[in-house]
């Protein structure tokens, strides 16, 4: 399951970036699953969320779903670029 990993990492990233008050929000619960190890998913998503947190002005959004039979994860921030 992808959603619990997203939620745990979002909570961790809010603590890491708390000095800048960056909010991390995720889409409503998704039944999407990752076809690899949880550790690999955590490493990939952790890197993406941390990078977004570094560049965000105030918010990072994570959307997760299934698209054309594959996993789709979109990480957006409100920073420049």
C-alpha positions as CSV (number, residue, x, y, z in Angstrom):
1,X,0.0,0.0,0.0
2,X,1.4,3.4,-1.0
3,X,-0.9,5.7,1.1
4,X,0.5,4.8,4.5
5,X,4.1,5.4,3.2
6,X,3.0,8.8,1.9
7,X,1.3,9.8,5.1
8,X,4.3,8.7,7.3
9,X,6.8,10.6,5.1
10,X,4.6,13.7,4.9
11,X,4.5,13.8,8.7
12,X,8.3,13.3,8.9
13,X,8.9,16.0,6.3
14,X,6.7,18.5,8.2
15,X,9.0,18.0,11.2
16,X,12.1,18.3,9.1
17,X,10.9,21.5,7.5
18,X,9.1,22.9,10.5
19,X,11.4,26.0,10.8
20,X,9.9,27.2,7.4
21,X,6.4,26.0,8.2
22,X,6.0,23.9,5.1
23,X,2.8,21.9,5.0
24,X,2.7,18.5,3.4
25,X,-0.7,17.3,2.2
26,X,-1.8,14.2,0.4
27,X,-4.8,13.2,-1.7
28,X,-7.6,11.2,-0.2
29,X,-6.7,7.5,0.5
30,X,-5.8,5.6,-2.6
31,X,-5.8,1.8,-2.9
32,X,-2.6,2.0,-5.1
33,X,0.1,-0.4,-4.4
34,X,3.9,-0.3,-5.2
35,X,5.3,-3.4,-6.9
36,X,8.6,-3.2,-5.0
37,X,9.9,-3.1,-1.5
38,X,8.6,-0.6,1.1
39,X,12.2,0.6,1.6
40,X,12.6,1.4,-2.1
41,X,9.3,3.4,-2.1
42,X,10.3,5.2,1.1
43,X,13.7,6.1,-0.4
44,X,12.3,7.4,-3.7
45,X,9.4,9.3,-2.1
46,X,11.5,10.6,0.7
47,X,14.0,12.2,-1.8
48,X,11.2,13.8,-3.8
49,X,9.3,15.1,-0.8
50,X,12.5,16.5,0.8
51,X,13.5,18.3,-2.4
52,X,10.0,19.7,-2.8
53,X,10.1,20.9,0.8
54,X,13.4,22.7,0.2
55,X,11.9,24.7,-2.7
56,X,8.3,25.1,-1.5
57,X,7.1,28.5,-0.2
58,X,4.5,27.0,2.1
59,X,3.0,23.7,0.8
60,X,3.8,20.4,-0.8
61,X,1.0,18.2,-2.3
62,X,1.2,14.5,-3.1
63,X,-1.3,12.8,-5.3
64,X,-1.4,9.1,-5.8
65,X,-3.4,6.8,-8.0
66,X,-3.4,4.3,-10.8
67,X,-3.1,5.3,-14.4
68,X,-3.1,3.0,-17.4
69,X,-2.5,0.1,-15.1
70,X,0.5,1.6,-13.4
71,X,1.2,3.6,-10.3
72,X,1.1,7.4,-10.6
73,X,2.5,9.6,-7.9
74,X,2.6,13.4,-8.4
75,X,4.6,15.6,-6.0
76,X,4.0,19.4,-6.4
77,X,5.2,22.4,-4.5
78,X,4.3,26.0,-4.6
79,X,7.9,27.2,-5.0
80,X,9.6,28.8,-8.0
81,X,10.2,26.8,-11.1
